[in-house]
Amino acid sequence: MLSGGCDNLHLLIGLYQSFLHLRGGSPVRDPKRIRKFCNQLADIWEGQCPDWRFGQLIMNVLTEDPFYIEDDEMMEIIKKHFHLDDKRGEVDGSSKHQ
């Protein structure tokens, strides 16, 4: 059995993804996701913490290594950090970070 917990899990996931890519089995990510993600990030950044620099935003939001986090999961993490309601796209309450 492997020791090292999450580090080994991330290594195995990376190896598996590389294997799938080499075999042609890895799904290609839709390039349109980039603009959608960036637009959502810009809206949240401008609305919640416009005085923060990008590095501050990322360091304040992330609690784990982002390398294997998919874009949709990352957006959920960001929204959760700012207590955003998915259905309305509004803040749950009036907590704005300064």
C-alpha positions, 0 to 999 in steps of 0.5 A, spaced: 500 500 500 502 507 498 503 511 504 503 519 503 495 520 502 493 525 498 500 526 494 500 519 492 493 520 490 494 526 486 500 522 482 496 516 481 490 521 478 496 525 474 498 518 471 491 516 469 490 522 466 496 522 462 495 514 460 488 516 457 491 522 453 496 518 450 491 513 448 486 518 445 481 517 451 482 523 455 476 528 453 478 535 450 476 541 454 471 546 451 475 552 449 469 556 450 469 554 458 475 559 459 471 566 457 465 563 461 470 562 467 473 569 466 467 573 465 464 569 472 471 571 475 471 578 473 464 579 476 465 576 482 472 580 483 469 586 481 463 585 486 466 582 492 473 585 493 475 590 487 481 592 492 484 585 492 490 584 487 489 577 483 494 573 487 490 576 494 484 573 491 486 566 489 490 566 496 484 568 500 480 563 496 484 557 495 484 551 501 488 546 497 493 545 491 489 547 485 492 543 480 487 538 479 481 542 480 477 542 474 474 549 472 467 548 474 469 546 481 474 552 482 468 556 480 464 553 486 469 554 491 470 561 489 462 562 489 462 558 496 468 563 499 463 569 497 457 566 500 454 567 493 447 564 491 447 559 485 440 560 483 440 568 483 447 569 482 447 574 488 450 574 495 447 571 501 447 577 505 451 583 504 458 581 506 463 584 501 470 583 502 474 589 503 
